[in-house]
Each structure stands twice: as structure tokens, then as C-alpha cells.
């Protein structure tokens, strides 16, 4: 490329194309004799209005709830201000329906033009040929710095780039600032910022839980817990923080590895918190029925998922101060589950160019700024898709206004490893959230010992892998 050559972005290309067409039209008119401006128009002739530009209609699906559908409508309104030639129909389906309806729509040839894929769904979509690679679009897009994208591993399948992130997620911890202050304890974030792994680790975590787990009315039952029980996402992160893993390979798993010493050490630590130290509730105890929840102010640390920031939005606020922190460091350091929902281009869409325009804008820092200017605070819904967003006031101010420390967000996402975080197998969700998770919970309930539970988990895991091989 010569030094004075410039790559055209998509908007420039469209503008230059329209200018060229207009120029040709004017040139054609120039060869005609100029009309007499004083002449009256012929009787019965009307001035023809310029034809309205064609509007391309595309549909975009994601999992979510009614308020998410409203949000997408607001985002689309902002998008159309700079892209009036594209109209996007938002589709929001509940999580429990999304993972069945999207595959059914794909099989029936009625998939939306673009739809969001979490890592496990992405694997299925790619291997079904239901989405097209976007490498050519990415290469031609001079507005896109692909190195700026967070968790690119979720979209890469071999040499193919299959999507752009709609949002990122961090499954971390949130803590009740008021309870820590009342107990005279430094917060987990204090320990993290001051001493890193030496300050915030599995040992200091247990010591904090001992101070925060209280039988306040003396009835022999703990009614304020230091930390609630782990979810499946957090359980895998803890296992990896101890140097273990569930499967032998991230991209081509074929063998269960939960009988390793590292996995058993992680499970032993989790079991000790419940059965030995009695500072975390047993899975057999339904805290919600007892009114003991993070929102109620009766838990020092709770699990955070997805965007992890949604509860600073109006109408969802907690009645106390809170913030986010990684899970405590284990022998292998800090590990946080993180992933993206990727927007993909359906292989059946008749409008892939329009889909890419929407996908690339929706994923951009430009979208964060423009929606912020319009009063739509994306920072209170999701974590960023681009590293450059970390420095934007349009992202940081809503977090500060909600009482959160914006500096923690890039740290949380920086502790997500490997990338991709989720195994590339159709059996991933079953293995992570049902098989291994439930066997670990059996240990925490005290109904199985570790060797028995992990042996059973391996049998079931390898059966699940065989079913999809």
C-alpha cells in the first residue's frame, strides 16, 4: 500500500459510492439543454419526490427478559440515528427457552439474521454450519482494532472469526461493605489492592468467614453467613485456582481429570469451609426459604454472575454498600470465570452486510458513548467488549455513581484464564453444571467422600463425552 493510500471504512465506502452515483447522474443531466427557468411547468405535471432510501430489515436475538427487550429497543433507536438504512427487530428470549429455540429455528431455516451465542451454544452453531465467518469484514473494517477486543478466543475457531462480542461476563464475588465495616474487618478489595495474592487468598478468605458467620440470636443456628454457596461457574474457577481441571484438553477433550490431586485439594478446601469450619452453608440448607440472602444483608459475600453490575440500576439497588472482587487466590493464583456472548451472522441471512454493520456498532466503544449521551447506561448492564472502554467516562461514571470501583473491572477480566474459558465440546454445560458440580455438592452435603464422588463424576463425564463424540 502506498503511503498516501487510505483504507475506506464501511461508512466511507457507502458515502463515496453514493457520491459517485450522484456524480454520474449529474454528468448525464449536463449533456441535456438547460431548461428555461422562466417557463411554466406543463399542465398536469407534478414535481416528483425523491425516492426514500431503502431500509434493510434484520432481526437480532439474545437471551434476556422483558427489560432487556426494552433496552435493546433503546439501543437500536440510537443506532438508527447514524444508520437510518438499517432497522433491527430485537428478540429477547428467556434463558431456559433460548438454548432450545435457537437450535430449533436453525434446524427449521428460520434463524434470526444475527443472534447471541454463549460459548457452549457457539460451539454447536459453528459445527452445524449455522453461522458464517466474518474474517473478510474484520479485515476490511478500518474502524475495528481487533486487538482491542476482550476474550477473542470465544470467537476463534481455527483461523475463522465467528462473531463479535455483545457483552462480556465475570463470575466473581460481591461483598457487603457494611457488614465488613461493622465487623471491623478490611474488605476483600482492601486485601486485594494492598497485597494481591498474599493478602486475598483461600486462607484469608476462611478467616474472614469465621468473623462474619454469626448466630446473632443464640438459637444455635447461624443466621448471618460469611459467604453463600458456590455456583457451577465459581466451582470450576476454584478448581483451576488450585491447579486442577475437569477435562484433559480445552479444545479437544477426551478424558476426565477430576480424580487428580489438584482437583481433590480444591474440593477438600470447599468441603472444609462447610463441614469443618462451618462458615459456609451446606447445599442441603435452603437459605432463600430462611430469608438469608445477599440482598437481605445477611451474607457477607455472595456470588456474582453475568455482567455482575446490574444491581446498581434504579429499582434494583441493594440497601447497603457493596462492590466486586475476584475469588480468593489459590495455589495457582487468581482465576475468574469469564466469557462473552458473541453476535454471529446467520448462514441464512440475506443481509450479511447490514448484520455486520449492526454487530460491529453494537460491540463498539462508539455504542457505549452514543447510548450514554442518549441516557442509556450500558455500564450498568454488562462488562465491556473492548479494552479501550475501560478508560471511558461514559463507562466509569455510572459505576462510580452506583458505588462500585471501576478500576476493579479490568482486574476481574484480567484474571480470566484460559481464553476461551469453556471447553469446546457440546457436553461442556452438562459436565460443568450437572455432573461435576453435583458430585462436589454431594461432598459438601457430607453424603459422599471425595474419592467416591470424583470417581462417579469421571464415569458420568466420560459417558457424556462419548455421547457427543
HELIX and SHEET records of a PDB file:
HELIX    1   1 UNK A   10  UNK A   30  1                                  21    
HELIX    2   2 UNK A   66  UNK A   82  1                                  17    
HELIX    3   3 UNK A   95  UNK A  107  1                                  13    
HELIX    4   4 UNK A  119  UNK A  127  1                                   9    
HELIX    5   5 UNK A  135  UNK A  140  1                                   6    
HELIX    6   6 UNK A  146  UNK A  148  5                                   3    
HELIX    7   7 UNK A  152  UNK A  154  5                                   3    
HELIX    8   8 UNK A  177  UNK A  183  1                                   7    
HELIX    9   9 UNK A  188  UNK A  195  1                                   8    
HELIX   10  10 UNK A  196  UNK A  198  5                                   3    
HELIX   11  11 UNK A  202  UNK A  212  1                                  11    
HELIX   12  12 UNK A  232  UNK A  241  1                                  10    
HELIX   13  13 UNK A  261  UNK A  271  1                                  11    
HELIX   14  14 UNK A  272  UNK A  276  3                                   5    
HELIX   15  15 UNK A  288  UNK A  290  5                                   3    
HELIX   16  16 UNK A  310  UNK A  312  5                                   3    
HELIX   17  17 UNK A  352  UNK A  362  1                                  11    
HELIX   18  18 UNK A  365  UNK A  373  1                                   9    
HELIX   19  19 UNK A  378  UNK A  380  5                                   3    
HELIX   20  20 UNK A  387  UNK A  391  5                                   5    
HELIX   21  21 UNK A  393  UNK A  401  1                                   9    
HELIX   22  22 UNK A  407  UNK A  414  1                                   8    
HELIX   23  23 UNK A  428  UNK A  430  1                                   3    
HELIX   24  24 UNK A  431  UNK A  436  3                                   6    
HELIX   25  25 UNK A  437  UNK A  445  1                                   9    
HELIX   26  26 UNK A  450  UNK A  468  1                                  19    
SHEET    1   A 5 UNK A  86  UNK A  93  0                                        
SHEET    2   A 5 UNK A  56  UNK A  63  1                                        
SHEET    3   A 5 UNK A 114  UNK A 117  1                                        
SHEET    4   A 5 UNK A 337  UNK A 346 -1                                        
SHEET    5   A 5 UNK A 131  UNK A 132 -1                                        
SHEET    1   B 5 UNK A  86  UNK A  93  0                                        
SHEET    2   B 5 UNK A  56  UNK A  63  1                                        
SHEET    3   B 5 UNK A 114  UNK A 117  1                                        
SHEET    4   B 5 UNK A 337  UNK A 346 -1                                        
SHEET    5   B 5 UNK A 164  UNK A 171 -1                                        
SHEET    1   C 2 UNK A 156  UNK A 157  0                                        
SHEET    2   C 2 UNK A 160  UNK A 161 -1                                        
SHEET    1   D 4 UNK A 225  UNK A 227  0                                        
SHEET    2   D 4 UNK A 299  UNK A 303  1                                        
SHEET    3   D 4 UNK A 173  UNK A 176 -1                                        
SHEET    4   D 4 UNK A 322  UNK A 325 -1                                        
END                                                                             
